[in-house]
């Protein structure tokens, strides 16, 4: 269990004000065997640019082409998990 990988999915939409601190908090945890995937729901702000600039080699980013609504975006996160 000590080396088990934990998948963390973060559904986002226009999160430019909070996404940096959110990801920083996740990546600063003591347990290091994690994979982080952002599922962006077609944000129209700078969410994606912030993620790509600050965390591009540490996370996976999936950007929906259109906004599916919060529930469907969350369900997409669940469907992508192992």
C-alpha positions as CSV (number, residue, x, y, z in Angstrom):
1,X,0.0,0.0,0.0
2,X,2.9,2.3,0.7
3,X,3.7,2.7,-3.0
4,X,0.1,2.6,-4.3
5,X,-0.6,5.4,-6.8
6,X,-3.5,7.7,-5.9
7,X,-5.3,9.4,-8.8
8,X,-6.6,12.9,-8.0
9,X,-9.1,14.4,-10.4
10,X,-10.0,18.1,-10.2
11,X,-13.0,19.3,-12.2
12,X,-12.6,23.0,-13.0
13,X,-14.5,25.8,-14.7
14,X,-13.2,29.4,-14.6
15,X,-11.0,28.7,-11.6
16,X,-8.2,31.2,-12.3
17,X,-8.5,32.7,-8.8
18,X,-8.1,29.5,-6.9
19,X,-6.5,26.8,-9.1
20,X,-2.9,27.7,-8.4
21,X,-3.3,27.3,-4.6
22,X,-5.4,24.2,-5.1
23,X,-2.7,22.5,-7.1
24,X,0.1,23.7,-5.0
25,X,-1.7,22.2,-1.9
26,X,-2.2,18.9,-3.7
27,X,1.4,18.6,-4.9
28,X,2.8,19.6,-1.5
29,X,1.3,16.6,0.3
30,X,3.8,14.2,1.9
31,X,2.5,11.2,0.0
32,X,4.2,11.5,-3.4
33,X,2.8,8.6,-5.4
34,X,0.0,10.6,-7.0
35,X,-1.2,11.5,-10.5
36,X,-3.2,14.7,-10.9
37,X,-5.6,15.2,-13.7
38,X,-7.5,18.4,-14.3
39,X,-10.7,18.1,-16.3
40,X,-11.5,21.6,-17.4
41,X,-15.1,22.4,-18.4
42,X,-14.3,24.8,-21.3
43,X,-13.1,27.7,-19.1
44,X,-13.2,31.1,-20.6
45,X,-10.7,32.7,-18.1
46,X,-7.0,32.0,-17.6
47,X,-7.3,28.7,-15.8
48,X,-5.6,26.6,-18.5
49,X,-2.8,29.1,-19.0
50,X,-2.1,29.2,-15.2
51,X,-2.0,25.4,-15.1
52,X,0.2,25.1,-18.2
53,X,2.7,27.7,-17.0
54,X,3.0,26.5,-13.4
55,X,2.4,22.8,-13.5
56,X,2.7,21.6,-17.1
57,X,5.1,18.7,-16.3
58,X,3.4,17.7,-13.0
59,X,-0.2,17.2,-14.1
60,X,-2.4,16.0,-16.9
61,X,-4.9,18.5,-18.4
62,X,-8.0,17.5,-20.2
63,X,-10.1,20.4,-21.7
64,X,-13.6,19.8,-22.7
65,X,-14.5,21.5,-26.1
66,X,-17.8,22.7,-24.6
67,X,-19.2,23.2,-21.2
68,X,-21.2,20.0,-20.1
69,X,-22.3,21.4,-16.7
70,X,-20.8,20.6,-13.4
71,X,-22.4,17.2,-12.9
72,X,-21.3,15.8,-16.3
73,X,-17.8,17.2,-15.8
74,X,-17.6,15.4,-12.4
75,X,-18.9,12.2,-14.0
76,X,-16.2,12.5,-16.7
77,X,-13.6,12.6,-13.9
78,X,-15.1,9.4,-12.5
79,X,-15.1,7.7,-15.8
80,X,-11.4,8.5,-16.4
81,X,-10.3,7.0,-13.0
82,X,-8.7,3.6,-12.6
